[in-house]
Amino acid sequence: MDCKWTVAPLGELISYIGKGIIPRYIDNEDEPGAMRVLGQRCVRAQKVDFLQARLHDSLAKPVADKKVVQTGDILINATGVGSAGRVAQVITAPAATCTTDGHVITLRAGDIDPIYLGYFVKLKQALIEQLAEGSTGQTEMNRNRLQNEIRVTYPVQREHQRRIASFFLAIDRMITLNQQTNDYLAAQEG
């Protein structure tokens, strides 16, 4: 079976790009309307750390459906030297409904396998970091440049995209298992 490849700007392959909300923070997760908010500290080492999320009062300040984080969403830190351009992907459904704050850009895949696209965008993190503009700590990601200058190479057939994505997911699972084993063994020695 032939595997044909093509190239397109990132902007042609996404169905949504947007920054998150300006949260109204609360402290108690048992409060009615409490919703988790993913900020820049949740996007590190190409992973989403839901434990670092804060809480938002979605009753006082409702969140549009398109701003609710979905499985497959790609998150990119939007501001700050050393932070802008960091990429992570939501691989598994969050345990609770969550959104992002205004310092995080969300990309949602269009006509491409979302996991394949996520791995490709993570591969381009160093280039994406260079798209931040501004000076003295006030850098911000340029969304137009992100959509136009990041060129995605991908197999035309979805099945090929899925197989490649599955391969990388399996490797990531093995890395995670290895890290957990190492952490366990280190704790036993200590």
N, C-alpha and C positions, 0 to 999 in steps of 0.2 A: 504494500500500500504506500503510495507516494505521500510524502509529508510536505506540503507547500507552505512556505513562510511568507509573511508580509510585514511591512513596517507602517506604523501610523503614529501621529502625535497623540500623546496621552489624552488630550482634550476630546479627541474623536472616540475614545473608548470608554469614557465615563458617562454615567447618567446623572451624576450629581457632584458638585464641588461647592463647599461652603464652610465658613467658619462657624464655630459653635455659638453658644448663648453668652450673655452677660448674666451670671447666676445671682440669685438671691440666696445666699448661703444660710443654712440652718445647721444645728449640731446634732439633732436627735433623729435617727433613722426610723423611729416609730411614729414620728409626726405624720399626719395625713399629707399626702402629696410629696413626701420625701423622694427625691430622685438623685441617683449618683451622677456626678459630673467629673468627666475625665479631663484633666489638665495636662500641662507639659510634663510634669513629673511622672505621669502615668505612661508616657511614651519614651521608653529607654531600652537600649540594647535590642532594638527591633522586636520588642514585645510590649504588650499592653498589661500594665500592672493595675488591676482593678482595686487592689488594697489601698492604693494611694489616692483613690477618688474621694472627693468631698461631696457634701449633700446640698441639693438645691430644693427650694420650695416651689414645686410645680403648680400648686394651687394659687399662690400669689402671683406667679409669673409663668403662665403655661408655655409648654415647649411644642413647637410645630412638629408634626409627624416626621417630616424629612430630616429633622435634627436629632431624632432618636437613633442611637447607635444600633446597627444591624450586623449580623454575622457577615464577614467578608469585607466590611468597611476598612479602608486604609486611612490611617491617621498620620498626619504630618505636623510636627510642631511648627508654628507659624512665626514666632518671634524670638528674639534674643540671640546674642552671640553664643555659640557653643550649643544652642538648643534648636534654633531654626533649621529645619530640614531633617531632623530625626524622624524616622519612619517606623511604624509598627502596623500590624494588621490584626483585626478582631477575627480570630480563627474559630473560636467556639462561642456560642451564644452567652452573653453575660447572664449571671445569676439573677440580676435585677435590671429593670429598665434603667438606661443611662443615656446621657448626652455628652457633648463636649463643651468646653468653655471657648471663649473667643480667641484663645491663644493656640487653638488646634484647628487644622483644616481637615475636613472629612472628604474623602474621595469614595464614590460608589461606582462599581463596575457597570458598564452598559453591556454591549454585545461582545463580551469576552469572559472567559472563566474568571471569577473574582479572585480565586486563590492564586492562579497563574499570574494575574496582574499584580497581586500583592507581592509575590516573590520578585517579579521584575522590578517593581518600584523600589523595593528594599535593596535590590542589587544596585540601583542608581542613587542610593542615598548620598554618596560623596558628591555627585554632580548636583543633586537637589540642594544640598547645603550651600553650594556656591551661588544659587539663585536668590539668596537673601540679599536685600538691599538696605542701605541706611548706614548710619555712622554711630560711633561710640556707644555701643550697647543697645541702640534703638533699631536694630536690624529687623526686617520683616520680609516674609516670603512673598514673592511676586507671583500671584496665581496665574496671570496671563503667561508669564514665562514658563511656569510649571506645566501648563497645558500645551504650550506650543513647542518648547525646546526639548522636553523629554520625549524621545522617540522610542516607541515600544515595538520590539521585534517579537512576533508571535506566530505560531502555526495557525493556518486558516481554519482547520477542522477543530471543533470544540473537543472532540475525544482526545486528540493529541495534547491540547492544552491541559485537560484533566489529568492525563497520565503523567505529564511533567510535574504538575502541581502535586499529585499524589506522591511522586518520588521524593520531592523536597519535604513534604509533610512527614513522610516516614523517617527521613534523616533527622529532622527537627525533633521528632518523638524520641529517637535513639539518643540524641544529644541530651535531651531533658532527662531521660532515664539514667544516663551515665552520670549526669550532674547530681541527681538525687542519690545515686549509689555512692558517689564520692563524698557527698555531704554526710550521709549516714555513717560511712566508714570513718570519716574524720571525727565525728561526734563520739564514736565508740572508742577511739584512741584517746580522746581528751578527757 
